[in-house]
Amino acid sequence: MTDPRASAIQYANDHSKDFLDALQEFVRIPSISADASYKGDIARAADWVAARLRALGMRNVNIYPTGGHPVVYGEDLEAGGKAPTILVYGHYDVQPPDPLEKWESPPFDPTLRGENLHARGASDMKGQVIAALAALESIMCTGSLPINVKVLIEGEEEVGSPSLEQFIPEHNDLLTCDAVLNPDAGMIAADIPSITYGLRGLAYFELRIFGPGQDLHSGTFGGAIHNPAQVLCELVAAMHDDAGRVTLPGFYDRVRPLDAEERGELARMPTDEDFFLRASGAPALWGEAGYTAAERVGARPTLEVNGLVSGYTGMGAKTVLPAYAMAKISTRLVPDQQSNEVREQLRRFLEAHVPKTVRWELDDLLGGAASISDRHSPAVQSLVEAMEAVWGKRPVFVREGGSVPVVAQFQRHLGVDSVNTGFGLLDDGAHSPNEKLHLPTFYRGIQALIHFFFNLSVK
């Protein structure tokens, strides 16, 4: 009797070139969500995904309009009511390719160099979408899916997934599932399979400090008029204490402590202090006392200054006392922290610390919740076993420092966790010139997802 799992793996091996061809066709579409001039290409990418789902034999394939870019949906529910249902999430939009002069080959002309495919979107995340669809194809073309599968591919992830905040609750029945498979994460290295179970949230602000009505001569007015640039620098400096902790009132009130088991899992990651020094080029590490670098960037909240502008910054000297200073400030949040509460904490800090010699304004630009998934759930354990089968080693668990808003949206509106994985590597250059996808890892990823779907059917 033929083993369905083995047949699907063999199909994937036999059709690896077809999967690569599909990926190259997909990345040729410049589906840039941030630029309205590419709206036609966004629509073309959505059509391409829908056609691919139909070719797989998915049912109920539909392109749903939203207030922004369309959402593509398809399903195969033939496994029936007793089988678990997995929702496969992905996005077809990509980042702008700028600066173009840094690309060694055109960003939307996929180019093979060694073991890598170079193109915008190859890693983030068109390669991951194709890997998931290739795994489904390998099973469906050699038998039938052992679980129920729903597929949702959106076109706004690179701009924060704003339309999904409305789409998901409006289509709750359509999207009902037991877990979400989100391959929009990645791996630490080609030989280190990884599962991202935690993602930080975000609260992003613009702080403006105003002093005199116009720029002034610093010799005439310096010492008599409070300099907004100085005020801003003093405020920013006061947002951390000497131990590296954020000083906003109540900032840590909701932060979950790390238990011994979780710290042990995070310690398995190969991201020690030397890793961060090599990757960053910084002369030394800095951060909240009492935590490792890996814990600080994944499991602890932070406050960072992303940009500062004030006064004269051109060539040579200009003795000016500026009228205005501005800082972009982001906070990365951990589970249970709320972006609206952090906004109020920052306001209370400013009310207590901004001197009466200036006035201030604070704009709330972005906000998103953190998320954390149960490492012991059937879906996560199915992927653990799948990765062990392909890589021959237990995957590491990662708490990612970045933010993926849709994961929290699925938790909030559907009440389900996401299994966050992916087969992009840290050196793939996602969002950067010369983005690439390591093809041996891509093919291994397809095999791992085949195992995942079969494993979940018996959990």
Stockholm file with secondary structure:
# STOCKHOLM 1.0

chainA/1-459         MTDPRASAIQYANDHSKDFLDALQEFVRIPSISADASYKGDIARAADWVAARLRALGMRNVNIYPTGGHPVVYGEDLEAGGKAPTILVYGHYDVQPPDPLEKWESPPFDPTLRGENLHARGASDMKGQVIAALAALESIMCTGSLPINVKVLIEGEEEVGSPSLEQFIPEHNDLLTCDAVLNPDAGMIAADIPSITYGLRGLAYFELRIFGPGQDLHSGTFGGAIHNPAQVLCELVAAMHDDAGRVTLPGFYDRVRPLDAEERGELARMPTDEDFFLRASGAPALWGEAGYTAAERVGARPTLEVNGLVSGYTGMGAKTVLPAYAMAKISTRLVPDQQSNEVREQLRRFLEAHVPKTVRWELDDLLGGAASISDRHSPAVQSLVEAMEAVWGKRPVFVREGGSVPVVAQFQRHLGVDSVNTGFGLLDDGAHSPNEKLHLPTFYRGIQALIHFFFNLSVK
#=GR chainA/1-459 SS CCCHHHHHHHHHHHTHHHHHHHHHHHHTSCCBTTCGGGHHHHHHHHHHHHHHHHHHTCEEEEEECCSSSCEEEEEECTTCTTSCEEEEEEECCBCCCCCGGGCSSCTTSCEEETTEEESTTIIIIIHHHHHHHHHHHHHHTTSCCSSEEEEEEESCGGGTCTTHHHHHHHTHHHHCCSEEEECCSCBSBTTBCEEEEEECEEEEEEEEEECSSSCEEHHHHBTTBCCHHHHHHHHHHTTBCTTSCBCSTTTTTTCCCCCHHHHHHHHTSSCCHHHHHHHHCCSSCCCCTTSCHHHHHHHSCEEEEEEEEESCCSSSCCCEECSEEEEEEEEEECTTCCHHHHHHHHHHHHHHHSCTTSEEEEEEEEEECCEECCTTSHHHHHHHHHHHHHHSSCCEEEEESSCCHHHHHHHHHHCCCEEECCCCBGGGCTTSTTCEEEHHHHHHHHHHHHHHHHHHTTC
#=GC SS_cons         CCCHHHHHHHHHHHTHHHHHHHHHHHHTSCCBTTCGGGHHHHHHHHHHHHHHHHHHTCEEEEEECCSSSCEEEEEECTTCTTSCEEEEEEECCBCCCCCGGGCSSCTTSCEEETTEEESTTIIIIIHHHHHHHHHHHHHHTTSCCSSEEEEEEESCGGGTCTTHHHHHHHTHHHHCCSEEEECCSCBSBTTBCEEEEEECEEEEEEEEEECSSSCEEHHHHBTTBCCHHHHHHHHHHTTBCTTSCBCSTTTTTTCCCCCHHHHHHHHTSSCCHHHHHHHHCCSSCCCCTTSCHHHHHHHSCEEEEEEEEESCCSSSCCCEECSEEEEEEEEEECTTCCHHHHHHHHHHHHHHHSCTTSEEEEEEEEEECCEECCTTSHHHHHHHHHHHHHHSSCCEEEEESSCCHHHHHHHHHHCCCEEECCCCBGGGCTTSTTCEEEHHHHHHHHHHHHHHHHHHTTC
//
